[in-house]
């Protein structure tokens, strides 16, 4: 089977893109897939921190792309999941140091070795983001349930269909998926956050998953552990369920008003039940 490239992207920063790359990739690896996480955010390099491997970085993405190191010198194997690898990026170069030719060589080599390649893209539509989106088979657009995040996500969706290698070669378009992070049903009810129904109306991408606003995510990131490794937390289960849906094991219900979903999901005393218990990993 040819490798599948998933680019994790967003219209604005701070929505949980790097956390999602680590969690989604780790969940795929837990299912036996051979996975490589590639950091395209030149100059920042946060993916290695989220995975807790920052002290093990010797060679990076740019070293390989420029022919200064072999791929296997730069790949770092995760110590918790044997089939999960990371290719960190440079903190000392500018974002335009990535070239289409250099990135293409690295991606071609990665495709021969892995089942899934997850590209952690910079936010927006700058050079590094376009490099990450160019090779995508799937685009996982991460957004928060707020107006500015949804607006920027809508903008990035417009670029995905026209700027990819698939579009250039006349292949099937990049498959677009939406992941809503930091979702809080109580704040939706009070009008502080947009309901899923409105997000679906604005964005045409398939809603792949909803990650609850959870202290478990910050705790995992600070510890250098992908949030999906702990299947007992609400966020960990939500990430695992999103991966299951990505692999074809079910879909979120479509066309159901969120107020009705939330009201039907809440039992006596405000305890979630049914769909929302499953969605937030409590059932």
C-alpha positions in Angstrom: 0.0 0.0 0.0 1.3 3.5 -0.9 1.9 5.8 2.0 -0.8 8.2 2.9 0.2 11.8 3.6 -2.0 13.7 6.2 -1.3 17.4 6.6 -2.5 18.9 9.9 -3.2 22.6 9.2 -5.2 25.6 10.4 -6.0 29.1 9.5 -4.7 30.6 12.8 -2.1 29.6 15.4 -2.8 28.3 18.9 -5.7 25.9 18.0 -3.9 22.7 18.9 -2.4 21.7 15.6 0.9 20.3 16.9 -0.8 18.6 19.8 -3.2 17.0 17.3 -0.4 15.9 15.0 1.3 14.1 17.9 -2.0 12.6 19.2 -3.4 11.5 15.9 -0.1 10.0 14.8 0.4 8.1 18.0 -3.2 6.7 17.8 -2.5 5.5 14.3 0.8 3.9 15.5 -1.1 2.2 18.4 -3.2 0.4 15.7 0.0 -1.1 14.2 0.5 1.5 11.5 4.1 2.6 10.7 3.9 6.4 11.2 6.3 9.3 10.7 5.5 12.8 12.1 7.2 15.6 10.1 7.6 19.1 11.5 7.3 21.8 8.8 7.2 24.7 11.2 10.8 25.9 10.5 12.1 28.3 13.2 9.7 27.2 16.0 10.2 23.4 16.2 7.6 22.4 18.7 6.6 18.9 17.6 9.7 17.3 19.3 8.8 19.1 22.5 5.2 17.7 22.5 6.7 14.2 21.9 9.4 14.6 24.6 12.3 14.0 22.2 13.8 17.5 22.0 17.1 16.3 23.6 17.5 13.6 21.0 17.5 15.9 17.9 20.9 15.9 16.1 19.9 16.2 12.4 16.7 17.7 11.2 14.4 18.0 8.2 16.5 20.7 6.5 19.7 18.7 6.9 18.1 15.8 5.0 16.4 18.1 2.4 19.8 19.8 1.7 21.7 16.5 1.5 23.7 17.2 4.7 22.4 14.0 6.4 20.7 10.8 5.6 17.1 10.3 6.5 17.9 7.5 9.0 20.3 9.8 10.8 17.5 12.4 11.3 14.6 10.1 12.2 13.9 9.7 15.9 12.1 6.5 17.0 9.6 7.0 19.9 10.6 5.0 22.9 6.9 4.2 23.8 5.7 3.1 20.4 8.2 1.2 18.3 6.5 2.1 14.9 6.2 5.9 15.6 9.0 8.2 14.3 9.5 11.9 14.2 11.5 14.1 11.8 12.1 17.4 13.6 12.8 20.7 11.8 15.3 23.5 12.2 15.1 26.3 14.8 17.9 28.3 13.2 16.7 28.8 9.6 14.0 30.9 8.0 10.8 29.3 6.8 11.7 29.9 3.1 14.7 27.6 3.5 12.3 24.7 2.5 12.4 24.1 -1.2 9.9 22.2 -3.3 12.7 20.0 -4.7 14.3 19.3 -1.3 11.0 18.6 0.4 9.9 16.4 -2.5 13.0 14.2 -2.1 12.4 13.7 1.6 8.7 12.9 1.1 9.5 10.4 -1.6 11.9 8.6 0.7 9.5 8.7 3.6 6.7 7.2 1.4 8.9 4.1 0.8 9.2 3.5 4.5 5.9 4.4 6.2 2.2 3.8 6.1 1.3 7.3 7.2 3.2 10.6 7.1 1.7 13.4 9.2 2.9 16.9 8.4 2.7 19.4 11.1 2.1 22.6 9.2 2.6 26.2 10.2 -0.6 28.1 10.6 -2.0 30.2 7.7 -0.8 30.3 4.1 2.9 31.2 4.4 5.7 29.3 2.6 6.1 26.4 5.1 2.3 25.8 5.2 2.2 25.6 1.4 5.1 23.2 1.4 3.2 20.9 3.9 -0.1 21.1 1.9 1.5 20.4 -1.4 2.1 16.7 -0.8 -1.2 16.1 1.1 -3.6 13.2 0.3 -5.7 14.3 3.3 -5.9 17.7 5.0 -6.9 17.7 8.7 -8.1 21.3 9.4 -7.9 22.0 13.2 -10.1 24.8 14.6 -11.6 26.0 17.8 -15.4 26.8 18.1 -15.0 30.5 17.8 -15.7 32.9 14.9 -12.1 34.0 14.1 -10.8 30.4 14.1 -13.7 29.2 11.8 -13.2 32.1 9.4 -9.5 31.4 9.1 -10.2 27.7 8.7 -12.6 28.5 5.8 -9.8 30.5 4.2 -7.3 27.6 4.4 -9.8 25.2 2.9 -10.0 27.3 -0.2 -6.2 26.9 -0.7 -6.1 23.1 -0.2 -8.0 22.2 -3.3 -6.0 24.4 -5.7 -2.4 24.3 -4.4 -1.7 20.6 -4.0 0.4 18.2 -6.1 -2.8 16.2 -6.6 -4.5 19.3 -8.2 -1.4 19.8 -10.5 -1.4 16.2 -11.6 -5.2 16.0 -12.1 -5.7 13.3 -9.4 -8.6 13.0 -7.0 -8.7 16.1 -4.8 -7.2 16.3 -1.3 -9.7 14.9 1.1 -10.6 17.5 3.7 -11.5 16.7 7.3 -12.3 19.0 10.2 -11.3 18.5 13.8 -12.8 20.9 16.4 -10.7 21.3 19.5 -11.3 22.8 22.9 -15.0 22.2 22.7 -17.1 22.9 25.8 -20.9 22.2 25.6 -21.6 24.4 28.6 -20.0 27.4 26.8 -21.9 26.6 23.7 -25.1 26.8 25.7 -24.2 30.2 27.1 -23.3 31.5 23.6 -19.5 31.8 24.3 -18.7 29.2 21.6 -20.2 28.3 18.3 -22.3 25.1 18.1 -21.2 22.3 15.8 -24.2 22.9 13.6 -23.1 26.4 12.7 -19.5 25.2 12.2 -20.8 22.6 9.8 -22.9 25.2 8.0 -19.8 27.4 7.5 -17.2 24.8 6.6 -17.9 22.1 4.1 -15.2 19.6 5.3 -16.2 16.4 6.9 -16.4 16.7 10.7 -14.0 14.0 11.8 -13.9 14.6 15.5 -14.5 16.9 18.5 -11.9 17.2 21.2 -13.2 18.4 24.5 -11.6 21.4 26.4 -9.6 19.3 28.8 -6.8 19.7 31.2 -5.5 16.3 30.1 -4.2 17.9 26.8 -2.1 20.5 28.5 -0.8 18.0 31.0 0.2 15.5 28.3 1.9 18.3 26.2 3.9 19.5 29.2 5.0 15.9 30.0 6.1 15.3 26.4 3.4 12.6 25.9 0.9 12.4 23.0 -2.6 13.0 24.4 -4.0 9.9 22.8 -1.7 7.5 24.7 -3.9 7.7 27.8 -7.1 6.1 26.7 -8.7 6.9 30.1 -8.8 10.6 29.6 -11.6 12.4 27.7 -9.3 13.9 25.2 -7.3 10.7 24.7 -10.4 8.8 23.9 -11.7 11.6 21.6 -8.5 11.5 19.6 -8.6 7.7 19.3 -12.2 7.9 18.1 -11.3 10.5 15.5 -8.6 8.2 14.2 -11.1 5.3 14.1 -13.5 7.5 12.1 -10.6 8.4 9.7 -10.0 4.7 9.1 -13.7 4.2 8.3 -15.0 3.0 11.5 -18.1 5.2 11.8 -19.0 8.8 11.3 -20.3 11.6 13.5 -24.1 12.1 13.0 -24.8 14.7 10.3 -27.5 17.3 10.2 -28.6 17.1 13.8 -29.0 20.5 15.6 -26.5 20.7 18.4 -29.0 22.0 21.0 -31.0 18.8 20.4 -27.9 16.6 20.5 -26.7 18.2 23.8 -30.1 18.1 25.4 -30.7 14.5 24.4 -27.2 13.7 25.6 -27.6 15.1 29.1 -29.2 12.9 31.7 -30.5 13.9 35.2 -28.1 16.2 37.0 -26.3 17.2 33.8 -24.4 14.0 33.3 -23.6 13.2 29.7 -25.1 10.1 28.2 -25.4 8.4 24.8 -23.7 10.2 21.9 -21.9 12.8 24.1 -20.7 10.2 26.5 -19.1 8.4 23.6 -17.9 11.6 22.0 -16.1 12.8 25.1 -14.9 9.3 26.1 -17.1 8.7 29.1 -19.2 5.8 27.8 
